[in-house]
Amino acid sequence: MSRMPALLYRFSKSAMHALPAWVLRVRPFEVLEIPLADLPAVCLPAVQGIEVRWVASPIEAGELRQLVARRNIDRWDGNASRAAAVWQDGAPIGVLHVALDSFDEPELGVAFRLAAGDAWLHSAVVAPPYRRQGVYRQLLAFALESLRREGLHRALLGVTVGNETSRRAHASQGGRHVGRVSAVRCLGLSACLIGGAVRRVEADRNGRGGPTLLTVGHG
Ligand SMILES: CC(C)(COP(=O)(O)OP(=O)(O)OC[C@H]1O[C@@H](n2cnc3c(N)ncnc32)[C@H](O)[C@@H]1OP(=O)(O)O)[C@@H](O)C(=O)NCCC(=O)NCCS
């Protein structure tokens, strides 16, 4: 990875997260889509001693607190808001959340409404000591194949501009750029610029102060 964008990404992320969420949040991100009908045959490295599966209960969801923000655990329902995780010796070492009907980013003031057949992947993380060993590759392949078997057609996700690690990890499993969102929320006011296949859902706009509703067409 080129070091400059990666360093800029890390610096701007930590600088902004030093401020409370209500003061300022900025996130320019690419929207990627992964068609589920023609998933690439992924050559999975053998990661020893791990188990990959859907999180099956609120207790298991609570065990993810070391890895993800509290709001992801709170919105887990095992169905329209679920999580796939990698476990080693009974402890989660990686997680990927999946939303099926809608995906809200309250800190940014945007919310995606998902079409039938679409899933939104978010809040993917592998614990630092386990990175670069193929753990996420295995987790993502598991989640995509499970969603395909359920009859879903497409996985979508937002990759923050500069997060080259995430962009590559998803591109290697068929992820391609279909749109872009630059969202900012400052002191309760939000604005966003969109491009590509990302569209506003004007008719459903949730009134003053509500999130900007977005959807992703077919690019
Ligand atoms: C992104 C993340 C989940 C990847 O997890 P991981 O288990 O280390 O990834 P894997 O080892 O399975 O690697 C999968 C692919 O990701 C890419 N990748 C992973 N780490 C990378 C790095 N440091 N630099 C460049 N590419 C990288 C590669 O394409 C890799 O495939 P390859 O090994 O065949 O080259 C992990 O780095 C992470 O938790 N990052 C912080 C949170 C984050 O950015 N999440 C994404 C939000 S959309």
The ligand as an SDF file (V2000), in Angstrom:
LIG
                    3D

 48 50  0  0  0  0  0  0  0  0999 V2000
   -9.5350   -4.8270    7.0380 C   0  0  0  0  0  0  0  0  0  0  0  0
   -9.2280   -5.9870    7.9930 C   0  0  0  0  0  0  0  0  0  0  0  0
  -10.5870   -6.4960    8.5530 C   0  0  0  0  0  0  0  0  0  0  0  0
   -8.5430   -7.1250    7.2050 C   0  0  0  0  0  0  0  0  0  0  0  0
   -8.3900   -8.2290    8.0920 O   0  0  0  0  0  0  0  0  0  0  0  0
   -7.2050   -9.3080    7.8990 P   0  0  0  0  0  0  0  0  0  0  0  0
   -7.6360  -10.5540    8.5950 O   0  0  0  0  0  0  0  0  0  0  0  0
   -5.9200   -8.7160    8.3050 O   0  0  0  0  0  0  0  0  0  0  0  0
   -7.2130   -9.5290    6.3040 O   0  0  0  0  0  0  0  0  0  0  0  0
   -6.6460  -10.8290    5.5780 P   0  0  0  0  0  0  0  0  0  0  0  0
   -5.3520  -11.2460    6.1840 O   0  0  0  0  0  0  0  0  0  0  0  0
   -7.7210  -11.8420    5.4740 O   0  0  0  0  0  0  0  0  0  0  0  0
   -6.3320  -10.2260    4.1460 O   0  0  0  0  0  0  0  0  0  0  0  0
   -7.3350  -10.1450    3.1400 C   0  0  0  0  0  0  0  0  0  0  0  0
   -6.8560   -9.1800    2.0760 C   0  0  0  0  0  0  0  0  0  0  0  0
   -6.9060   -7.8390    2.6130 O   0  0  0  0  0  0  0  0  0  0  0  0
   -5.8550   -7.0820    2.0570 C   0  0  0  0  0  0  0  0  0  0  0  0
   -4.9790   -6.6550    3.1670 N   0  0  0  0  0  0  0  0  0  0  0  0
   -5.0170   -7.0680    4.4500 C   0  0  0  0  0  0  0  0  0  0  0  0
   -4.1130   -6.3870    5.1870 N   0  0  0  0  0  0  0  0  0  0  0  0
   -3.5040   -5.5440    4.3380 C   0  0  0  0  0  0  0  0  0  0  0  0
   -2.4790   -4.5640    4.4980 C   0  0  0  0  0  0  0  0  0  0  0  0
   -1.9220   -4.3190    5.7000 N   0  0  0  0  0  0  0  0  0  0  0  0
   -2.0990   -3.8590    3.4170 N   0  0  0  0  0  0  0  0  0  0  0  0
   -2.6630   -4.0860    2.2130 C   0  0  0  0  0  0  0  0  0  0  0  0
   -3.6490   -4.9880    1.9890 N   0  0  0  0  0  0  0  0  0  0  0  0
   -4.0480   -5.7080    3.0460 C   0  0  0  0  0  0  0  0  0  0  0  0
   -5.1200   -7.9710    1.0800 C   0  0  0  0  0  0  0  0  0  0  0  0
   -5.7320   -7.8190   -0.2050 O   0  0  0  0  0  0  0  0  0  0  0  0
   -5.4210   -9.3340    1.6360 C   0  0  0  0  0  0  0  0  0  0  0  0
   -5.3160  -10.3260    0.6770 O   0  0  0  0  0  0  0  0  0  0  0  0
   -3.8460  -10.9920    0.4030 P   0  0  0  0  0  0  0  0  0  0  0  0
   -3.3520  -11.4770    1.7210 O   0  0  0  0  0  0  0  0  0  0  0  0
   -4.1550  -12.0840   -0.5660 O   0  0  0  0  0  0  0  0  0  0  0  0
   -2.9890   -9.9100   -0.1630 O   0  0  0  0  0  0  0  0  0  0  0  0
   -8.2810   -5.5590    9.1600 C   0  0  0  0  0  0  0  0  0  0  0  0
   -7.1160   -4.9800    8.5960 O   0  0  0  0  0  0  0  0  0  0  0  0
   -8.9040   -4.5860   10.1340 C   0  0  0  0  0  0  0  0  0  0  0  0
   -9.5560   -4.9940   11.1200 O   0  0  0  0  0  0  0  0  0  0  0  0
   -8.7190   -3.2640    9.9050 N   0  0  0  0  0  0  0  0  0  0  0  0
   -9.2720   -2.2230   10.7820 C   0  0  0  0  0  0  0  0  0  0  0  0
  -10.7670   -2.0650   10.6120 C   0  0  0  0  0  0  0  0  0  0  0  0
  -11.1420   -1.7790    9.1620 C   0  0  0  0  0  0  0  0  0  0  0  0
  -10.5370   -0.9980    8.4640 O   0  0  0  0  0  0  0  0  0  0  0  0
  -12.2580   -2.4290    8.7390 N   0  0  0  0  0  0  0  0  0  0  0  0
  -12.8190   -2.2870    7.4030 C   0  0  0  0  0  0  0  0  0  0  0  0
  -14.0360   -1.4430    7.4730 C   0  0  0  0  0  0  0  0  0  0  0  0
  -14.8680   -1.3730    5.8580 S   0  0  0  0  0  0  0  0  0  0  0  0
  1  2  1  0
  2  3  1  0
  2  4  1  0
  2 36  1  0
  4  5  1  0
  5  6  1  0
  6  7  2  0
  6  8  1  0
  6  9  1  0
  9 10  1  0
 10 11  2  0
 10 12  1  0
 10 13  1  0
 13 14  1  0
 14 15  1  0
 15 16  1  0
 15 30  1  0
 16 17  1  0
 17 18  1  0
 17 28  1  0
 18 19  1  0
 18 27  1  0
 19 20  2  0
 20 21  1  0
 21 22  1  0
 21 27  2  0
 22 23  1  0
 22 24  2  0
 24 25  1  0
 25 26  2  0
 26 27  1  0
 28 29  1  0
 28 30  1  0
 30 31  1  0
 31 32  1  0
 32 33  2  0
 32 34  1  0
 32 35  1  0
 36 37  1  0
 36 38  1  0
 38 39  2  0
 38 40  1  0
 40 41  1  0
 41 42  1  0
 42 43  1  0
 43 44  2  0
 43 45  1  0
 45 46  1  0
 46 47  1  0
 47 48  1  0
M  END
$$$$
